[in-house]
Amino acid sequence: MTASFVPGEQDLLLVVDIQNDFCPGGRLAVPRGDEIVPVVNRLAARFPHVVLTQDWHPPDHLSFASSHPGRAPFQTIEVAYGPQVLWPDHCVQGTRGAAFRDDLAIPHAELVLRKGYHRAIDSYSAFFENDRRTATGLAGYLRERGVRRIVIAGLALDFCVRFSAEDAHGLGFAVTVVEDACRAIDLDGSAADARARFRALGIDCIMAD
């Protein structure tokens, strides 16, 4: 895509998890996560089709360190589907932390996809939960709508954005990540790992302008 790119009917903006708990002051704050909101709002205004994802955990979710006595946030444990990072309690269903940012202004968004609501499976990707078998249904929705290219923005670059981009690519969609419309947690080099993975898969990384 170039500066002259004009989104069309086969292009969709996927806005990932711009929620209070992922922004400064939240329970799992992504550094400077709030800075992307104006960028995402401007970007979304150019797209005829937008989908929002929303982390939506029950209070005792498997991914919460508080669900594992003696464990601390950001430790990794083994669960039935493999390694799982333990997080601070965040985006609990119905809480202020789970709500979208008040300054996120995308009234024409066509779908809000909630993920992470199965207690025993975490969910980073907008397409598959972390067991890599449980589909969210988004791929089918997009195909029924005729979407061929997905442009991704949101939080966090190295987790939910990364897994969504990889899965969209694997499902046959053209994928672009808008770097200045994302921020990373950067846990043990995870931001660099995400960018390396994008390069390896040929996923375009561009700036919003």
N, C-alpha and C positions, 0 to 999 in steps of 0.2 A: 504494500500500500504506500502511496505517496501523499504529499500535501493536497493533491487534487482529488483524492479519493472521496467519493460521495456515497454514503451507505445507501443501499437499495433494498428491495423487498426480500432478497435472499441473505441479508446481513442482519446479525443480531448482536446487541451489546449485552454481555452477561456481567452483572454487577454483583460481586461476591461479598457478602457478610459485612456491610457497612453499618455496624451495630454499636451501641454505646459501650458495651463491654470490651470491644476491640479498639477503642479510641482512648486517648489520655483521660485518666480518671476512672477507667473501667477496670474490671477484674482481671482481664487478660489483655492489657493495653499493648497495641502495636506501636512502637515509637513513631511519633508524628503521623499517626494514622488519620487524624482529623484533617490534615493538610490536603488530602486527596479529594475531599468532598466537593469543593468548587470545580475542580478539574473534571470529576465524574459527572456533575450536573451539566457542565458545558458539553461534554462528550455525548451524554445521553440525548441532549436536545437535537443532535444531528441524526439520531437513529430512529427509524420508524418502529423498530421492534426492540424491546428491552425486557429482560428477565432479571429479577432480583432473587438472590439466595439469602436464607436466614437460618443461622445456627439456632437450634430449638431443642435444648436438652431437658430431660426430666431431672429432678433435684438430685437423684442418686446415680447419675450417669457413670458408667464404667470408666470413662476417661478422666474423672475427677480424682485428684490425689486424696480428697477427703473420703472417697469410697474404699480406700485401701489403708487401713491403720498402719502407722509406722512409715508410710511413704510420704515423700514431699513433692511439690510441684516441680515439673521439668525432669524428674527421673523417668526412666524407661523400664517398663515391665513386659513380660511375655503374656499374651492372652491367646484365646483360641485361634485368632487369625494372624498372630505374629506380634512383632514389637508394637508397643503402644506408649507414646509419651503421656505422662500424667500432667494434667493441667489444673490450675486453680478453677474452682467452681465458676462457670461463666455461662452467659446466655441461657439462663434457666427459664423455662417456659413461663410466659406471663409477667416476667419481671421487667423493670426499666432497663436493665442491662441488655436484655434480649431485643429490645425495640430498636428500630432503625433510628439513625441520627435524625434529629429534628430538622437539620439543614439539608438533608438529602431530599432533593426536589425533582422527582421523576414521576409525575402524575400519570404519564402515559404507559408506565410499565404494565405489561400484559399478564405477568405471572409472578407470584411469590412462591418460590420453592423452599419449603422447610426441610432441613436435614438434621441428622443427629438425634432424632427423637426415639430411636430404638435404644433402650437402656444398655444393651450388651454389645453395641457396635458403635464405634466412633465414625464420623463421616466428614471427611475433608472435601472430597470431590462433589461437584454438583451432579455427577452422573452415576457414581457408584459409592456405596459405603465402604468402609475400610476392610471389610472381609473380601472385597473385590468381586463379590458375586451378587450382592443385593443391589439391584438397579433402582434409581430414583424415579425413572420414567421420563426424565427430561429428554433423552435422546429421541424417544418416540414422538414426544410432543413437537420437538424441533423439526423432525423429518416430516411429520404431518403438515406442518406449517410451511414447508418448502425452504427452510433455512439451510444454507450451505457454508456460510462463513460465520464464525463466532469470534468476536472481539471481547477480551476479558479485562476487567478492571476490578480492584477491590483489595480486600484483606484476607489473609496475609499472603504476600507474593510467594513465600517459600513453603506454604502449606496448602490452604484451600485454593488459591489461585493456581499454584503449580499442579496440584492433582487434577483440578478441573481442566487445565490446558492439556495435560498429558492424555487424559481420558477422551477429551473431545478430538484430539489428533488421532488416537487409536480407533475411534469410532468413524473416522473418515471425513470429519469436518475440516475445512481450512481454519486455522487458528492464529490469532494475533494477540499478544499481550501488550497492553499499554503501560509502559514502565512508570511514567510519572503519575499514573492514576492507580498506583499500587504502593504499598509499603511492606517491609519484611519484619518478621520477628528476629530472624538471624540467630537461631539456636545452634551453636557448635558448627558454624559455617553453612547453615542451611540455605542462606540467600545465594551464596556462590554456587552451591550444588544445584539450586533451581535454575540459575542462569545457564550453567553448563548443560543441564538436561535439555533446556529449550534449544540451545545450539545444536546438540546432538540429534534432536528430532526435527530440526529445521523449522521450529516455531518462531515466527517473526516477533521481535520485540521492538516497539516503536515508541515515539513520544506523541502525546495527544495532538500537538499542533500539526 
